[in-house]
């Protein structure tokens, strides 16, 4: 099935792009660049299989079959790939149902939301749990934590920068590519970058870093996490966040490392053209001029005697003489006897027109 080959190709490109991220970009403090790299590289992984480089694509001539192909009977038995694709669809549908249930739960809680101070976001108070997380423009928070300026400032970054779109995108990616372990690492990585961005905004003042880190440590235990939202107190991400808080900012020269993604993109396009034989390519870039190359063979002069033997002789063409010079056909004697027995009639008398008939001659009168 073409869709299975397509998914395998997509996940190979995701693996290559994530490997470059882990090797060159993960430890840099350019969080915004890293965020867009993870999103765009994943999107292009789904687009590259449809692109071919024209001048790398081998040009083949049309083939002609002399003998007819044997007609094979249609088999209605499910093969191995059909069973694999069926199992893939069942698991994807199950994960989609879980995602819909999570979104529905958050939407249900948002019915009881109140507007914030600047009317640009909503607040849902959850007294049962000590939580603070956001989903799109809604903040879910414990009533006691609303008094903490760091918490409110942190969650506003998630709301204003639309981090929930990224989370939802990678949740859908998990549904499509649930069999790829790299997808789960990508989902955690994008959430970690979101926390880096919010932490950096809350600690613009260097003197606040230590107090902010201690605040995270004190409130990160005995807290229930929400998988479909950006949560401030997440124990699994806490260690990396504190390390990046104390790390020096990357120099501006390191920004040029992003240029390494272009050779990787070209490598993916070459692999899409040369390494995979497929029938779902839609776009051709750098097209090759299509020319029909016919090999010219050396023609050696033949012996005239042999050439005459090999010649095919055709009968001379039949040339019809001109109609004026054609002799009359021979007369059949039976036709002559028919003419003797024929009855002859006199020819018809044709009277001239009355206007054209001259008057009769007038006889002279005798005057005696």
HELIX and SHEET records of a PDB file:
HELIX    1   1 UNK A    2  UNK A   20  1                                  19    
HELIX    2   2 UNK A   21  UNK A   25  3                                   5    
HELIX    3   3 UNK A   31  UNK A   47  1                                  17    
HELIX    4   4 UNK A   48  UNK A   50  5                                   3    
HELIX    5   5 UNK A   54  UNK A   56  5                                   3    
HELIX    6   6 UNK A   80  UNK A  110  1                                  31    
HELIX    7   7 UNK A  145  UNK A  147  5                                   3    
HELIX    8   8 UNK A  149  UNK A  160  1                                  12    
HELIX    9   9 UNK A  163  UNK A  176  1                                  14    
HELIX   10  10 UNK A  181  UNK A  202  1                                  22    
HELIX   11  11 UNK A  206  UNK A  208  5                                   3    
HELIX   12  12 UNK A  209  UNK A  219  1                                  11    
HELIX   13  13 UNK A  235  UNK A  245  1                                  11    
HELIX   14  14 UNK A  252  UNK A  259  5                                   8    
HELIX   15  15 UNK A  260  UNK A  270  1                                  11    
HELIX   16  16 UNK A  271  UNK A  275  3                                   5    
HELIX   17  17 UNK A  304  UNK A  310  1                                   7    
HELIX   18  18 UNK A  323  UNK A  325  5                                   3    
HELIX   19  19 UNK A  333  UNK A  340  1                                   8    
SHEET    1   A 2 UNK A  51  UNK A  53  0                                        
SHEET    2   A 2 UNK A 283  UNK A 285  1                                        
SHEET    1   B 5 UNK A 114  UNK A 115  0                                        
SHEET    2   B 5 UNK A 122  UNK A 125 -1                                        
SHEET    3   B 5 UNK A 138  UNK A 141  1                                        
SHEET    4   B 5 UNK A 132  UNK A 135 -1                                        
SHEET    5   B 5 UNK A 230  UNK A 231 -1                                        
END                                                                             
